[in-house]
Amino acid sequence: MRIDILTLFPNFFTGFLKESILKRAIDGKYVEINVIDFREFSPLKNGQVDDTPYGGGAGMVLRCEPIFLCLDKIKTPDAYVVLLTPEGQTFKESMASSFLELKHLILICGHYEGFDERIKTLVDAEVSLGDFILTGGEIPAMAVVDAIVRLIPGVINEESLKDESFNNNLLDYPNYTKPSVYRGLKVPEVLLSGNHAKIREYRLKEQIKKTKELRPDLLKEEE
C-alpha cells in the first residue's frame, strides 16, 4: 500500500514515521509513505500557496493551483484522494478498515482559513476527526495513517486486533497485569482462574457494561 501525504509542513511527520509500529511497517515494506510539500508546486515565484478570499472575509484561503499540479504529478490510476477537513465524514474504525483495500491513498492536509472550493473536485472523500477545529490537517493525517497501517496484515499480531475497542461496536474490556494485588486493589478473580470460557464471558459482559456507560451511541448504531 502506498500513502502520499500532501502538506505545507513536512517536518511534522519526521518523528511520527520513525518510531514504533509505523517505522517497523515501513522498514518491513508493508507500506510506503511519502510526505510531499505541495508548496513546491506553487506556480508563483515566491512559492505562495494562499491568498485572500474573493468576496472578502477573515483569513487566507489555500489556492487551488498547487494541489492540482501536485496531483497531476503523483496521482496513479489506483489513487483514492481524501481531503482532511472539519466538514468531512467522521473517521471511524470501519473507515480505516475500508481503506485497507486501497493500493494508493492520497491525504491532503489543509491550513489557513480553508480550501479553494475547486480543490474538492479532485477528491473522492472528505474526512474529519470530529467536531472541532485544528490549525491544520497534519494531526488528522497522522491519526488516519496510524489507524490504517496497524490494520495491515503482518504489522500487528492478528490476535491483538481481534479484541480491540470498536470490534462489534463495543469498547475494549478492562485489562490487568502483575501484581495481582496493589495497594489493596485486586485483579478480578475470574482472570486468575484459568477458566477461559468464564474469562471470555466476563470480558464480554464488561465490554457491554463499559460501552453502555461511556459510549451508548455505539450500541444504538448496532441496532
Secondary structure, 3 states (H helix, E strand, C coil): CEEEEEECCHHHHCCHHHCHHHHHHHHCCCCEEEEEEHHHHCCCCCCCCEECCCCCCCCCEECCHHHHHHHHHHCCCCEEEEEEEEEEEECCHHHHHHHCCCCEEEEEECECCEECHHHHHHCCEEEECCCCCCCECHHHHHHHHHHHHCCCECCECHHHHHCCCCHHHCCCCCCCCCCCEECCEECCHHHHCCCHHHHHHHHHHHHHHHHHHHCHHHHHHHC
